[in-house]
Amino acid sequence: MHGLKVLPSGRAGRGRLYVNRPDGRAVAWYDRQANRISVLADDQRDAVLAALRPYLTRDWTIGPPPVPTAAELRRLSLPPDRDLAPNRPGETLLGELAYGSPGSRARHRMRQELQARQRTGAELDLLEAADWRALHDVPLPGLGLLDHLLIGPPGILALRTVPGRRQRAQVGELLLTVGRAEPRPDPRWIRRAAAHAARVLAAPVTAALVLADASRVEVAPTLRDVLVLQPPTLATTLRATPATLKPPDVEALFAQARSTPEWT
């Protein structure tokens, strides 16, 4: 078969490579993490291999697509506009900056928040290979958007990201202060967000604040129900947390969480 095109999907260097016909229909894909080629029709195997040859690494396997798991079937049944998984960190801010018309001061603040969420999102990506899954910009009725929902072997975390602006941050039981700015009610808000997520998922959810690019973080000794994290040690800290969920449990919770109607 001539004219096959190889197109990437997902994060650069980590997502699948799809082999498509000129009309756009996929005939195969290469899962770079599993090092496996899934071919939809065996008579196209040679053409698919020729197209993928420059991208293959050692010890790859080839065959028909694997039988989908129950979690994958639930994911495939979702309409695209109801699936939260494609959301990038700061998805809503990206849209507002690209198509909205905020004033210069608001635009500057939005860019700081976007950079903080993207920095956190990059840290969360490092956990994917260790069976963690993350969602971004999760809508919570009456609360707005949850920056990140993280599901992994140690459990579920609701994360709110705060720009540290290279200043000292002080985290108390009710308020968070960065530099000389007015105190923010982030600790109270993330508690409410975690409680809402726990009701939706019927599982414990830990509230967490992420201070991105703060010069120093001081946490009140009485603050025990909110986890305070910082890039670039966020991924390392979470990897060291004892596991309570098995990979199938993580996938099942992720499949449930990514469906928008679940949060209403």
C-alpha positions as CSV (number, residue, x, y, z in Angstrom):
1,M,0.0,0.0,0.0
2,H,1.4,3.3,-1.1
3,G,1.0,6.8,0.4
4,L,0.9,5.8,4.1
5,K,1.7,8.6,6.5
6,V,3.0,8.3,10.0
7,L,1.4,10.9,12.4
8,P,2.2,11.4,16.1
9,S,-0.4,11.5,18.9
10,G,0.1,12.6,22.5
11,R,3.2,14.1,24.1
12,A,6.2,14.4,21.9
13,G,8.4,11.2,21.9
14,R,6.0,9.3,24.2
15,G,2.6,9.0,22.5
16,R,1.5,6.6,19.8
17,L,2.5,6.9,16.1
18,Y,-0.5,6.3,13.8
19,V,-0.1,5.0,10.3
20,N,-2.8,6.5,8.1
21,R,-4.0,6.1,4.6
22,P,-4.2,9.2,2.3
23,D,-8.0,9.4,3.2
24,G,-7.0,9.8,6.9
25,R,-8.1,6.3,8.1
26,A,-5.7,4.6,10.5
27,V,-4.4,1.2,9.4
28,A,-2.0,0.7,12.4
29,W,-0.4,2.3,15.3
30,Y,2.9,2.0,17.2
31,D,2.8,2.2,20.9
32,R,6.2,3.4,21.8
33,Q,5.9,2.7,25.5
34,A,4.8,-0.9,25.0
35,N,7.1,-1.2,21.9
36,R,4.2,-2.9,20.0
37,I,2.7,-2.4,16.5
38,S,-1.0,-3.0,16.3
39,V,-2.2,-3.7,12.7
40,L,-5.8,-3.7,11.8
41,A,-5.4,-5.9,8.7
42,D,-2.7,-8.5,8.3
43,D,-2.3,-8.0,4.6
44,Q,-1.1,-4.4,5.3
45,R,1.7,-5.6,7.6
46,D,4.6,-5.1,5.1
47,A,3.5,-1.6,4.1
48,V,3.1,-0.6,7.8
49,L,6.5,-1.9,8.7
50,A,8.1,0.0,5.8
51,A,6.4,3.2,7.0
52,L,7.4,2.7,10.7
53,R,10.9,1.4,10.1
54,P,12.7,4.7,10.9
55,Y,10.9,4.9,14.3
56,L,11.2,1.3,15.6
57,T,13.5,0.4,18.5
58,R,14.8,-3.1,19.3
59,D,12.6,-6.0,20.4
60,W,9.4,-4.6,19.0
61,T,6.4,-6.9,18.5
62,I,3.6,-6.8,15.9
63,G,0.1,-8.2,15.8
64,P,-3.6,-7.4,15.9
65,P,-4.8,-4.8,18.5
66,P,-5.0,-6.1,22.0
67,V,-8.5,-6.8,23.5
68,P,-9.5,-3.6,25.2
69,T,-10.0,-3.6,29.0
70,A,-13.2,-2.5,30.6
71,A,-11.7,0.8,31.5
72,E,-10.6,1.4,27.9
73,L,-14.1,0.5,26.6
74,R,-15.6,3.1,29.0
75,R,-13.1,5.7,27.7
76,L,-13.9,4.8,24.0
77,S,-17.6,5.3,24.6
78,L,-17.2,8.9,25.6
79,P,-18.0,11.7,23.1
80,P,-14.9,13.9,22.6
81,D,-16.5,17.0,24.2
82,R,-17.3,15.0,27.4
83,D,-13.7,13.6,27.8
84,L,-11.5,15.6,30.2
85,A,-8.3,13.6,29.3
86,P,-7.2,15.7,26.3
87,N,-7.2,18.9,28.5
88,R,-3.8,20.4,28.8
89,P,-2.6,22.1,32.0
90,G,-4.2,25.5,32.0
91,E,-6.5,24.7,29.1
92,T,-9.1,27.3,29.9
93,L,-6.4,30.0,30.4
94,L,-4.9,29.1,27.0
95,G,-8.3,29.8,25.4
96,E,-8.8,33.1,27.3
97,L,-5.4,34.4,26.4
98,A,-5.8,33.3,22.7
99,Y,-9.3,34.5,22.1
100,G,-10.3,36.7,25.0
101,S,-9.5,40.4,25.6
102,P,-8.3,40.8,29.2
103,G,-6.6,44.0,30.3
104,S,-2.8,44.1,30.5
105,R,-2.8,43.5,34.3
106,A,-5.2,40.6,34.0
107,R,-3.2,39.2,31.1
108,H,0.0,39.3,33.1
109,R,-1.7,37.5,36.1
110,M,-3.2,34.9,33.7
111,R,0.2,34.2,32.2
112,Q,1.7,33.7,35.6
113,E,-1.0,31.3,36.5
114,L,-0.6,29.5,33.2
115,Q,3.1,29.1,33.6
116,A,2.6,27.7,37.1
117,R,0.1,25.1,35.9
118,Q,2.3,24.1,33.0
119,R,5.3,23.7,35.3
120,T,3.2,21.5,37.5
121,G,1.8,19.6,34.6
122,A,5.3,18.8,33.4
123,E,6.1,17.3,36.8
124,L,2.9,15.2,36.7
125,D,4.0,13.9,33.3
126,L,7.0,12.4,34.9
127,L,4.8,10.2,37.0
128,E,2.9,8.6,34.0
129,A,5.4,5.8,33.5
130,A,4.9,4.8,37.2
131,D,1.2,4.2,36.7
132,W,-0.1,7.7,37.6
133,R,-2.8,9.4,35.6
134,A,-3.6,13.1,35.6
135,L,-6.6,15.3,34.5
136,H,-6.4,19.1,34.1
137,D,-9.1,21.8,34.4
138,V,-11.7,19.6,36.0
139,P,-15.0,21.5,36.4
140,L,-16.4,21.5,39.9
141,P,-20.0,22.9,40.1
142,G,-20.1,25.9,42.4
143,L,-16.3,26.0,42.8
144,G,-14.9,26.6,39.4
145,L,-12.0,24.6,37.9
146,L,-9.7,22.2,39.7
147,D,-6.2,22.7,38.2
148,H,-5.2,19.1,38.4
149,L,-6.6,15.8,39.6
150,L,-3.9,13.1,40.1
151,I,-4.7,9.4,40.5
152,G,-1.8,7.0,41.3
153,P,-0.7,4.1,43.4
154,P,-0.8,6.2,46.7
155,G,-4.3,7.4,46.0
156,I,-6.1,10.5,44.6
157,L,-4.9,14.1,45.0
158,A,-6.8,17.3,44.2
159,L,-4.1,19.9,43.3
160,R,-4.4,23.7,43.2
161,T,-1.4,25.4,41.7
162,V,-0.3,28.8,43.0
163,P,2.4,31.0,41.3
164,G,5.2,31.6,43.8
165,R,6.7,34.5,41.7
166,R,10.1,33.8,43.3
167,Q,8.9,35.2,46.6
168,R,8.3,33.7,50.1
169,A,5.1,31.8,50.5
170,Q,3.3,31.3,53.8
171,V,0.7,28.6,54.0
172,G,-1.7,28.6,57.0
173,E,-4.8,26.6,57.8
174,L,-7.1,29.0,56.1
175,L,-5.0,31.4,54.0
176,L,-2.0,31.5,51.8
177,T,0.2,34.5,51.3
178,V,2.8,35.1,48.5
179,G,5.2,37.9,49.1
180,R,3.3,41.1,50.0
181,A,0.2,40.2,48.1
182,E,-3.2,39.9,49.8
183,P,-3.8,36.6,51.5
184,R,-5.6,34.0,49.4
185,P,-8.2,31.4,50.6
186,D,-6.5,28.6,48.7
187,P,-6.3,26.1,51.7
188,R,-10.0,26.4,52.3
189,W,-10.9,26.2,48.6
190,I,-8.8,23.0,48.0
191,R,-10.4,21.3,51.0
192,R,-13.8,21.9,49.5
193,A,-12.6,20.7,46.1
194,A,-11.1,17.5,47.5
195,A,-14.3,16.8,49.4
196,H,-16.3,17.2,46.2
197,A,-14.0,14.9,44.3
198,A,-14.2,12.3,47.1
199,R,-18.0,12.3,46.8
200,V,-17.9,12.0,43.0
201,L,-15.3,9.2,43.0
202,A,-16.5,7.5,46.2
203,A,-12.9,7.3,47.3
204,P,-10.6,9.3,49.6
205,V,-9.1,12.4,48.0
206,T,-6.1,14.3,49.5
207,A,-6.1,18.1,49.2
208,A,-2.8,19.5,47.9
209,L,-1.4,23.0,47.1
210,V,1.5,23.3,44.7
211,L,3.7,26.4,45.1
212,A,5.4,26.9,41.7
213,D,8.7,28.9,41.7
214,A,8.5,30.2,45.3
215,S,11.8,31.2,46.8
216,R,10.8,29.7,50.1
217,V,7.7,28.0,51.5
218,E,6.7,28.2,55.2
219,V,3.9,25.8,56.3
220,A,2.1,26.3,59.6
221,P,2.8,23.3,61.9
222,T,-1.0,22.9,62.5
223,L,-1.7,22.4,58.8
224,R,-2.1,18.6,58.6
225,D,-4.9,17.9,56.1
226,V,-3.5,19.8,53.1
227,L,-0.3,18.5,51.4
228,V,2.1,21.3,50.3
229,L,4.3,20.5,47.3
230,Q,6.8,22.3,45.1
231,P,8.4,21.6,41.7
232,P,10.9,20.3,41.0
233,T,10.6,17.8,44.0
234,L,6.9,17.1,43.4
235,A,7.3,13.9,41.4
236,T,10.1,12.6,43.7
237,T,8.0,13.2,46.8
238,L,4.9,11.5,45.4
239,R,6.9,8.5,44.1
240,A,8.1,7.9,47.7
241,T,4.5,7.8,49.0
242,P,3.4,4.2,50.0
243,A,1.0,2.6,47.5
244,T,-2.6,1.8,48.3
245,L,-4.1,1.3,44.8
246,K,-3.2,-1.3,42.2
247,P,-2.8,-0.3,38.5
248,P,-6.3,-1.7,37.5
249,D,-7.8,0.4,40.3
250,V,-6.0,3.5,39.1
251,E,-7.2,2.9,35.5
252,A,-10.8,2.4,36.7
253,L,-10.8,5.6,38.7
254,F,-9.2,7.5,35.9
255,A,-11.9,6.2,33.4
256,Q,-14.6,7.4,35.8
257,A,-13.0,10.7,36.5
258,R,-12.4,11.7,32.9
259,S,-16.2,11.8,32.1
260,T,-17.5,15.4,32.6
261,P,-21.1,14.4,33.7
262,E,-19.6,12.6,36.7
263,W,-18.7,16.0,38.2
264,T,-22.2,17.5,38.1
